[in-house]
Amino acid sequence: MRMKTKSAFALAGVLSLTLAGCAGDEGDVTGNDAEETEATETPAGDTADITSVDSITIGLVPATDSATEAEEDNAKALADQLSEALGGFDVEIFFADSYQTVIQGMQSGDVQLLMSGPIGMIQAEDEVGGTPILQSIRYGSDTYVTQWFTNDPDTYCLDEVVQNEEGYSFCNGIYDEESGEFADYGPVGQDALELIEDGTAVAYVDEGSASGFYFPQTQLNELGVEVDAQFAGGHDASVQAVYNGDFTIGTSFDDARSNIAEENPDVGEELVVFAWAGPIPNDGIVASPEFNEDELQVISDAFLSFAESGDLDEGDPLYDVYEINGLAPADEDALDVARQVYVNFGDQ
């Protein structure tokens, strides 16, 4: 097994940011400034019955602007685990700088498995012919929400700011301090979102992010609120930008504040979550059209052999990469929710 970290800027072109586009100039994702890390080869042995490709590359987008050493180590462990489950078949890792870049990697044949949010899954299915095969399970659920957060609760909190046991702040009915319960997943804080003045700069995540852009922007479109969309590039970066005071409000998955808490221990207190958008189907894994039906089943079974239990935790590669507690077969009905947001987005 070999792990590769390749420069996203080496692509022949960045995907169009319009919703129609995953198309672009095809090219090898390996660039002149690529950094390649060699790992110990897994003995070939009796490899899985996969003949359509010589190796499998998993496309990932790091939580930070570029993959950290820890993220690379976690990804390598995941590649090793999948390789072992596939009988020693060669598995590699490609870190990209955006969801669009990973999709283009699949389009050019350099990425065979894409781990992405639901919008990226839909794009890969529609524009590249990929097949969603698995979806993530977190905390026993296959859905999540966008969180809107602010450093200006006086403007956007219509009731008292409350904190949970970990000291994270919420308002507008998202968290009930007395019962210790969160609201049901779904739109919360709509009245507060209507207070956003037209032209306000918002720290979104990435143009291809479901929770970081598509779902919250759709929410504003429905409310008739027009904002100045600014893209931080990652969920951590969006939280950090609002924490630093560069923006008043931002979006991320819930609860991305914890991702920067080690360096900023007061982030949960200083940034108040005041609204939700969703529910959103969890992220998952899309397979390249290079695979036939039998090979898709082999790959799905390999992942499920170590992730079907749903109780993965720290030390398990899937959890360490994306905090995934388990995997389940992809639910096309659930993904239709994301599909409708994706398809209707440009018409609003």
CORZIQUI-V46284 format. One record per residue. N is the residue number from 0. SS is DSSP state (hx for helix, st for strand, lp for the rest). PSI is psi in degrees with one decimal (NA if undefined). D_CENTER is the distance of its C-alpha to the mean C-alpha in Angstrom with 1 decimal. Layout:
# CORZIQUI-V46284
N | SS | PSI | D_CENTER
N | SS | PSI | D_CENTER
This chain:
# CORZIQUI-V46284
0 | lp | 135.3 | 24.8
1 | lp | 138.6 | 23.8
2 | st | 132.9 | 20.7
3 | st | 138.3 | 20.1
4 | st | 116.7 | 18.3
5 | lp | 148.3 | 19.0
6 | lp | 125.1 | 19.2
7 | hx | -24.0 | 16.9
8 | hx | -6.7 | 19.9
9 | hx | -6.4 | 22.0
10 | lp | 150.0 | 20.8
11 | lp | -23.4 | 23.6
12 | lp | 150.8 | 21.9
13 | lp | 142.3 | 18.7
14 | lp | 148.3 | 17.6
15 | lp | 140.7 | 19.1
16 | lp | -1.9 | 17.1
17 | lp | 160.2 | 18.9
18 | lp | -16.8 | 17.5
19 | lp | -17.5 | 20.0
20 | lp | 115.6 | 18.9
21 | lp | -3.0 | 17.2
22 | lp | 149.0 | 20.7
23 | lp | 176.2 | 21.9
24 | lp | 128.2 | 24.3
25 | lp | 147.3 | 23.5
26 | lp | 164.4 | 24.0
27 | lp | 135.3 | 23.3
28 | lp | -3.4 | 20.3
29 | lp | 127.9 | 22.6
30 | lp | 173.6 | 24.1
31 | lp | -29.7 | 27.2
32 | lp | 19.6 | 25.3
33 | lp | 144.6 | 23.2
34 | st | 121.5 | 23.2
35 | st | 130.0 | 23.8
36 | st | 123.1 | 24.0
37 | lp | 140.9 | 26.3
38 | lp | 168.1 | 26.0
39 | lp | 130.5 | 28.6
40 | lp | 135.8 | 28.9
41 | lp | 130.7 | 28.6
42 | lp | 138.1 | 31.9
43 | lp | -53.2 | 31.9
44 | lp | -145.5 | 34.0
45 | lp | 90.7 | 33.5
46 | lp | 160.2 | 30.2
47 | lp | 159.9 | 28.3
48 | lp | 69.3 | 29.7
49 | lp | 116.4 | 27.4
50 | lp | -9.7 | 29.5
51 | lp | -26.3 | 27.5
52 | lp | 156.9 | 25.9
53 | lp | -24.7 | 27.2
54 | lp | 164.2 | 23.9
55 | st | 127.2 | 20.3
56 | st | 126.1 | 17.6
57 | st | 123.6 | 14.0
58 | st | 126.1 | 11.7
59 | st | 152.2 | 8.9
60 | st | 120.7 | 7.5
61 | lp | 155.9 | 8.9
62 | lp | -26.9 | 8.3
63 | lp | -180.0 | 11.6
64 | lp | -34.3 | 13.4
65 | lp | 155.0 | 14.5
66 | lp | 129.1 | 14.2
67 | lp | 168.3 | 16.6
68 | hx | -39.4 | 19.2
69 | hx | -41.9 | 17.7
70 | hx | -40.2 | 14.3
71 | hx | -41.5 | 16.5
72 | hx | -41.9 | 18.7
73 | hx | -42.0 | 16.0
74 | hx | -39.2 | 14.7
75 | hx | -41.4 | 18.4
76 | hx | -39.0 | 19.1
77 | hx | -44.2 | 16.6
78 | hx | -42.3 | 18.2
79 | hx | -42.3 | 21.5
80 | hx | -43.1 | 20.9
81 | hx | -41.2 | 19.9
82 | hx | -43.9 | 22.9
83 | hx | -42.1 | 25.2
84 | hx | -22.6 | 24.2
85 | lp | 18.9 | 24.9
86 | lp | 27.1 | 28.3
87 | lp | 7.5 | 27.7
88 | lp | 141.1 | 26.0
89 | lp | 124.7 | 24.6
90 | st | 132.1 | 20.8
91 | st | 168.7 | 19.3
92 | st | 137.5 | 16.1
93 | st | 116.8 | 15.0
94 | st | 126.0 | 12.9
95 | st | 170.7 | 12.2
96 | lp | -2.5 | 12.1
97 | lp | 162.4 | 9.9
98 | hx | -40.0 | 8.2
99 | hx | -36.7 | 11.8
100 | hx | -39.8 | 13.3
101 | hx | -42.2 | 11.7
102 | hx | -41.2 | 12.9
103 | hx | -33.1 | 16.2
104 | hx | -39.1 | 16.5
105 | hx | -38.3 | 16.5
106 | hx | -35.5 | 19.0
107 | lp | -5.0 | 21.2
108 | lp | 7.4 | 21.3
109 | lp | -14.8 | 19.8
110 | lp | 128.9 | 16.7
111 | lp | -27.2 | 17.4
112 | st | 131.8 | 14.2
113 | st | 125.5 | 10.7
114 | st | 114.8 | 7.7
115 | st | 165.8 | 5.1
116 | lp | 173.3 | 4.2
117 | hx | -33.8 | 8.0
118 | hx | -43.4 | 9.2
119 | hx | -36.3 | 8.4
120 | hx | -43.4 | 10.1
121 | hx | -43.2 | 12.9
122 | hx | -44.8 | 13.4
123 | hx | -35.6 | 13.8
124 | hx | -47.3 | 16.1
125 | hx | -41.2 | 18.1
126 | hx | -22.4 | 18.4
127 | hx | -15.9 | 18.6
128 | lp | 18.0 | 19.9
129 | lp | 165.8 | 17.2
130 | st | 115.4 | 17.3
131 | st | 124.2 | 14.6
132 | st | -29.4 | 16.0
133 | st | 153.7 | 14.0
134 | st | 150.4 | 11.7
135 | st | 149.5 | 10.6
136 | st | 127.9 | 13.1
137 | st | 130.6 | 12.9
138 | lp | 35.4 | 16.2
139 | lp | 4.4 | 17.7
140 | st | 149.7 | 15.6
141 | lp | 15.5 | 13.4
142 | st | 164.2 | 12.5
143 | st | -172.3 | 11.3
144 | st | 159.5 | 12.0
145 | st | 140.3 | 11.6
146 | st | 132.2 | 13.9
147 | st | 128.2 | 16.4
148 | st | 157.4 | 18.1
149 | st | 154.1 | 21.3
150 | lp | 10.0 | 23.9
151 | lp | 67.4 | 26.6
152 | hx | -24.0 | 27.0
153 | hx | -29.4 | 30.6
154 | hx | -41.8 | 29.3
155 | hx | -5.1 | 26.4
156 | lp | 117.4 | 27.5
157 | lp | -2.2 | 30.1
158 | lp | -169.0 | 31.0
159 | lp | 141.3 | 31.2
160 | lp | 130.3 | 28.3
161 | st | 162.2 | 27.9
162 | st | 146.2 | 26.2
163 | lp | -174.5 | 24.9
164 | lp | -25.0 | 26.3
165 | lp | -0.7 | 24.0
166 | lp | 18.1 | 25.1
167 | lp | 136.6 | 22.1
168 | st | 142.4 | 23.3
169 | st | 160.0 | 22.9
170 | lp | -179.0 | 25.2
171 | lp | 34.1 | 25.9
172 | lp | 6.6 | 25.9
173 | lp | -38.4 | 22.4
174 | st | 131.0 | 24.0
175 | st | 108.3 | 27.6
176 | lp | -34.8 | 29.1
177 | lp | -44.2 | 32.2
178 | lp | -18.4 | 30.5
179 | lp | 22.3 | 27.5
180 | st | 146.4 | 25.4
181 | st | 159.1 | 22.3
182 | lp | 160.3 | 22.6
183 | lp | 144.1 | 21.4
184 | lp | 129.6 | 17.9
185 | lp | -178.1 | 18.5
186 | lp | 127.5 | 19.7
187 | st | 144.9 | 21.5
188 | lp | 27.8 | 23.3
189 | hx | -40.0 | 24.0
190 | hx | -35.9 | 27.4
191 | hx | -36.9 | 25.8
192 | hx | -30.9 | 23.5
193 | lp | -14.4 | 26.8
194 | lp | -11.8 | 28.1
195 | lp | 123.0 | 25.8
196 | lp | 142.8 | 28.3
197 | lp | 136.8 | 27.8
198 | lp | -4.7 | 26.8
199 | lp | 133.4 | 25.0
200 | st | 128.5 | 22.4
201 | st | 132.7 | 18.9
202 | st | 91.7 | 16.3
203 | st | 175.1 | 13.2
204 | lp | -68.7 | 10.0
205 | lp | 148.0 | 9.8
206 | lp | -21.1 | 11.7
207 | lp | 5.2 | 9.1
208 | lp | 130.3 | 6.6
209 | hx | -57.5 | 7.7
210 | hx | -25.6 | 8.1
211 | hx | -9.1 | 8.8
212 | hx | -61.0 | 11.3
213 | hx | -53.3 | 12.2
214 | hx | -46.5 | 13.0
215 | hx | -36.1 | 14.7
216 | hx | -37.6 | 16.5
217 | hx | -39.8 | 17.7
218 | hx | -45.1 | 19.0
219 | hx | -38.9 | 20.9
220 | hx | -42.9 | 22.2
221 | hx | -27.4 | 23.7
222 | hx | -7.7 | 25.3
223 | lp | 24.5 | 26.7
224 | lp | 127.0 | 25.2
225 | lp | 118.7 | 24.8
226 | lp | 168.8 | 22.9
227 | st | 100.4 | 22.5
228 | st | 122.9 | 18.8
229 | st | 134.2 | 17.9
230 | st | 117.9 | 14.7
231 | lp | -26.4 | 14.0
232 | lp | -21.6 | 11.5
233 | lp | 159.7 | 9.1
234 | hx | -43.8 | 8.7
235 | hx | -42.7 | 11.6
236 | hx | -36.2 | 13.5
237 | hx | -46.2 | 13.5
238 | hx | -44.4 | 14.9
239 | hx | -39.3 | 17.2
240 | hx | -39.7 | 18.5
241 | hx | -38.3 | 19.6
242 | hx | -39.0 | 20.9
243 | lp | -13.0 | 22.9
244 | lp | 8.2 | 24.4
245 | lp | -28.1 | 23.2
246 | lp | 157.3 | 21.9
247 | lp | -34.0 | 23.1
248 | st | 155.8 | 20.0
249 | st | 176.5 | 16.2
250 | st | 158.0 | 13.0
251 | st | 176.5 | 9.9
252 | st | 162.6 | 8.4
253 | lp | 131.8 | 11.6
254 | lp | 95.4 | 12.9
255 | hx | -10.0 | 11.4
256 | hx | -33.8 | 15.1
257 | hx | -21.0 | 15.7
258 | hx | -20.9 | 13.7
259 | hx | 11.8 | 16.6
260 | lp | -28.0 | 19.3
261 | lp | -41.9 | 21.0
262 | lp | -23.3 | 22.0
263 | lp | 77.3 | 22.4
264 | lp | -17.4 | 23.7
265 | lp | 10.5 | 24.6
266 | hx | -36.8 | 21.3
267 | hx | -28.3 | 21.1
268 | hx | -41.2 | 24.6
269 | hx | -33.3 | 24.4
270 | lp | 122.6 | 21.3
271 | st | 126.0 | 21.9
272 | st | 119.5 | 19.4
273 | st | -5.4 | 21.5
274 | st | 159.1 | 19.6
275 | st | 152.0 | 16.9
276 | st | 146.4 | 15.5
277 | st | -159.1 | 14.6
278 | st | 156.8 | 14.6
279 | st | 133.2 | 11.4
280 | st | 141.7 | 11.1
281 | lp | 160.9 | 8.6
282 | lp | 171.1 | 6.1
283 | st | -159.9 | 8.6
284 | st | 130.0 | 10.8
285 | st | 136.7 | 12.8
286 | st | 146.5 | 16.1
287 | lp | 150.6 | 18.2
288 | lp | -4.7 | 21.3
289 | lp | -25.7 | 23.3
290 | lp | 145.9 | 23.4
291 | lp | 176.8 | 26.0
292 | hx | -41.0 | 25.8
293 | hx | -38.9 | 27.3
294 | hx | -36.5 | 25.0
295 | hx | -40.0 | 21.9
296 | hx | -38.8 | 23.5
297 | hx | -44.8 | 24.3
298 | hx | -43.9 | 20.7
299 | hx | -46.4 | 19.5
300 | hx | -35.5 | 22.4
301 | hx | -46.3 | 21.7
302 | hx | -45.9 | 18.3
303 | hx | -23.0 | 19.8
304 | hx | -24.9 | 22.7
305 | hx | 4.5 | 20.9
306 | hx | -0.4 | 18.1
307 | lp | -22.4 | 19.9
308 | lp | -31.1 | 21.4
309 | lp | 8.3 | 18.5
310 | lp | 27.7 | 19.9
311 | lp | 147.0 | 18.1
312 | lp | -171.4 | 18.2
313 | lp | 135.7 | 18.5
314 | lp | -20.8 | 20.1
315 | lp | 129.4 | 18.3
316 | hx | -44.0 | 16.2
317 | hx | -40.2 | 13.2
318 | hx | -43.5 | 13.3
319 | hx | -28.5 | 13.9
320 | hx | -53.5 | 11.0
321 | hx | 21.1 | 8.1
322 | lp | 44.3 | 10.7
323 | lp | 123.3 | 11.1
324 | lp | -21.0 | 14.6
325 | st | 174.8 | 15.2
326 | st | 150.9 | 14.7
327 | st | 157.4 | 16.6
328 | st | 142.6 | 17.6
329 | lp | 137.5 | 15.6
330 | lp | 101.1 | 17.0
331 | hx | -34.0 | 17.9
332 | hx | -42.1 | 19.4
333 | hx | -40.3 | 16.3
334 | hx | -21.0 | 14.3
335 | hx | -28.1 | 17.3
336 | hx | -48.1 | 16.2
337 | hx | -35.9 | 13.2
338 | hx | -41.6 | 15.7
339 | hx | -39.7 | 18.3
340 | hx | -44.3 | 16.2
341 | hx | -49.3 | 15.3
342 | hx | -38.6 | 18.9
343 | hx | -9.4 | 20.6
344 | hx | -46.9 | 18.6
345 | hx | -10.8 | 21.1
346 | hx | -2.1 | 24.0
347 | lp | NA | 23.6
